[in-house]
Amino acid sequence: MSRAPQQATAPTTAAELREAILARYDSLSGRLRQFAHYVLDAPNDVALETLAVIAERSGVQPSAIVRFAKQFGFDGATPMQRVFRADLVAANPGAAYGERVRQTLDRLENPQNDPASLLREFAEGTDLALRQLTHTVGAAELAAAFRLLEQANTVYVVGVRRAFPVAAYLAYSLQQSAKRTVFIDGVAGLWRQQAAGIASDDLLIGVSYRPYAEETIHVVSAAHAQKAAVLAITDSEVSEIAKEADTVLRVQEAEIRGFRSLAASMCLAQTLVIGYAFRSTRKPRPEGRGGSGRRGQAAREKT
């Protein structure tokens, strides 16, 4: 008599669940992978919203959400939500995070808002995004990013459409910090030609958010093929440019009335530039520039 397969042990923290999702992401079915993407991108929604709202926003049926939760050892969707809710409360003690979010949504639905109310909405949304940034980007990720900047011969930067201001700021500021930098701006459609100069001892910084720009995806793939290091600034650990990146810095921007802010991304970009400039004045540049040696050293230091 055959036994039923033993159910996996459910993660007890949001961090454990994220690690489990990333480890099994490629083996999930299409619908479950779609929901996994949503969970990684919007854990606060999973913590706070009803199953019906989560299903609508993620684009999957409630039954698929329950099936997803059971895949990771939960009895249903509600126990999985409790894990994210506990993480949210721990990160925002006494901050009434859920209430602030719901108040913002209530104001969005009020047609009699004055212009000052719109300013408050964007300011509050930006404040939440900036607070969230300190949880999605930690000391280990920043240290890895600084090492890639220090060890690169030339830094290439690419970002189009909404990501263009962030990429332009990084390129300009790194040049002002005496770092050899090339801004891949694609003028006259010369994406491939500009990316052709990337070598194995260089670094590409790619900036892109959903829906991910085809131009940026192409440049990231080209840099990866040349064995150059890749630093991705994006909104998900499973985004199209994160897959081939050595280091991923994840940014969840505020979205107000259908418009997404860039405040958190610009804050992160400023941190990278000023942090690099400060570190470069404190220690000599590394002598070795080999691609495999650089990555091996970075991996050893990170672990």
C-alpha positions, 0 to 999 in steps of 0.5 A, spaced: 500 500 500 503 506 497 503 512 502 501 519 500 507 524 499 509 527 505 507 535 505 513 540 505 514 543 512 511 550 511 516 556 512 515 560 518 518 567 516 517 571 509 525 570 508 524 563 508 518 563 504 522 568 499 528 563 499 524 557 497 520 560 492 526 562 488 529 555 489 523 552 486 521 558 481 523 554 475 520 548 476 513 551 478 507 551 473 506 557 468 500 559 473 504 558 479 510 561 477 506 567 475 503 568 482 510 567 485 512 573 481 507 577 484 508 574 491 516 576 490 514 583 488 508 585 492 509 581 499 505 587 502 499 586 498 499 578 500 499 580 507 494 585 507 489 584 502 483 579 501 484 573 497 479 576 491 483 582 491 490 578 491 487 574 485 485 580 481 492 583 482 496 577 480 491 575 474 490 568 477 484 564 480 483 564 488 484 556 487 491 557 484 493 561 490 491 556 495 494 551 490 501 555 491 500 555 498 500 548 499 506 547 494 510 550 500 507 546 506 501 551 508 494 548 509 491 554 505 492 561 503 491 564 510 496 561 513 501 563 508 498 570 508 500 570 516 507 569 515 507 576 510 503 579 515 508 577 521 514 580 517 510 586 516 508 588 523 515 586 525 518 591 520 514 597 522 512 596 529 507 601 531 507 604 525 499 602 523 502 600 516 496 597 513 491 603 516 496 608 512 495 604 506 488 603 506 487 611 508 491 612 501 487 608 497 480 611 500 483 618 498 484 616 491 477 614 490 475 621 493 473 625 487 473 632 491 481 631 493 484 638 492 491 639 489 494 639 496 491 632 497 495 629 491 501 632 494 500 628 500 498 622 496 505 622 493 509 624 499 506 618 503 507 613 497 514 615 496 515 615 504 513 608 504 517 606 498 523 609 501 522 605 508 521 599 504 528 600 500 531 599 507 528 592 507 529 590 500 537 592 499 541 590 505 548 591 507 551 585 503 547 587 497 550 594 497 557 591 499 557 586 493 555 592 488 561 597 491 566 591 489 563 590 482 564 598 481 571 598 484 573 592 480 571 594 474 575 597 468 569 601 465 562 601 467 557 601 462 550 604 464 543 602 460 536 604 462 530 606 457 523 609 458 521 610 465 528 607 468 532 613 463 533 618 469 536 613 474 541 610 468 542 618 466 544 620 473 548 614 475 552 615 468 553 622 470 555 622 477 560 616 476 563 620 471 564 626 476 567 621 481 572 619 476 570 612 474 570 611 467 563 610 465 559 609 458 552 611 458 548 606 453 543 611 451 541 608 444 541 614 440 540 613 433 538 605 435 545 604 436 544 599 442 548 593 439 554 598 437 554 601 444 554 594 447 559 591 443 565 595 447 563 591 453 569 587 455 570 581 461 573 586 466 567 591 465 561 592 469 554 593 466 549 597 470 542 595 468 536 599 470 529 596 468 522 595 471 516 591 469 514 591 463 522 590 462 525 594 456 527 589 450 533 594 449 536 593 456 534 585 456 539 585 450 544 589 453 544 585 459 545 579 455 550 581 451 554 583 457 553 576 460 555 573 454 562 577 454 563 575 461 562 582 464 559 583 471 552 585 471 549 589 476 541 589 476 537 595 479 530 592 478 523 590 481 523 583 482 529 578 483 526 574 478 525 580 473 528 579 466 535 582 467 536 579 474 537 572 471 544 574 468 546 579 474 551 578 479 548 582 484 541 584 484 538 591 488 531 590 488 526 597 488 519 597 490 517 604 487 510 607 490 504 607 485 499 613 486 493 613 481 497 609 476 503 613 476 510 610 479 515 614 483 522 614 482 524 616 488 527 610 491 531 608 485 534 615 485 536 614 493 539 608 491 543 610 485 545 616 490 547 611 495 551 607 490 555 613 487 557 617 494 558 610 497 563 608 491 566 615 491 567 615 499 570 608 498 575 609 493 578 615 497 579 610 502 583 604 499 587 603 493 584 600 487 585 592 486 590 590 481 587 584 478 581 585 473 580 578 471 573 576 470 573 569 474 577 572 479 573 578 481 567 574 481 570 568 485 573 574 490 566 577 490 563 571 492 567 569 497 567 575 501 559 575 500 559 568 504 
